[in-house]
């Protein structure tokens, strides 16, 4: 029982980590895109 629980939590941690990773990459992309859209001073 304990092993199964540990396996589930491990998978969950990996999912959360990957999700945060892709989320951060998307945010960086958005920042780059919005930066390029800004008029040059």
N, C-alpha and C positions, 0 to 999 in steps of 0.2 A: 504493500500500500504506500509506504513512504517513498519507495523508488519511483512509483508511478507519479506521485505528487511532485517529486523533484524534477522529473522529466517534463511535466506540464509547465512548471514554473520556469524552467530553463527555456523551453520553447517560447514562452510568453516574453521573457526577457529579450530573447533574440528578435522576436517580432517588434517589440517596442524599440529596440536599438535600431533596427532597419528602418522602421517608420520614422523615427527622429532623424535618421541620416538623410532619407529622401526628402523629408520636410525641410531640413536645413538647406539642402541643395536647391530645392524649389524656391526657397526664400532668397537665396543668393542670386538665382536666375532672375527673379522678379526685380531685385535691387539693380542688377546689371541692366535689365531691359528699361526700367524706369529711369535709370541714370542716362542711358543713351537717348531716351526721349526728351530729356531736359534740353532746353535751348542753350546753345553755347554762349558763354559770356565774353 
